[in-house]
Amino acid sequence: MKVDRITLDPAVMSGKPCIRGMRVTVANVLRQLANQRTPAQILEDCPYLEAEDIEACLGYAALRVNHKELAMTAA
């Protein structure tokens, strides 16, 4: 799973997992998907995101559910 687009930076969104250092959290994207929004709808509303960002959010969530420790680099 490719999660290199997910960053953790204490100076951005209080250190929550974000997409490419932006103020867009993984949780926000996952919440939208859970509320039946399609990736195409999310990308239409957020043109600064890319399809790979949504895939990275899903990959990150899958790893977290498995309780695997991830070595993340600062943004």
Buried (B, 14 or more C-beta within 10 A) or exposed (E): EEBEBBBBBEEBBEEBBBBBBBEBBBBBBBEBBEEEBEBEEBBEEBEEBBEBBBBBBBBBBEBBEEEEEEEBEEE
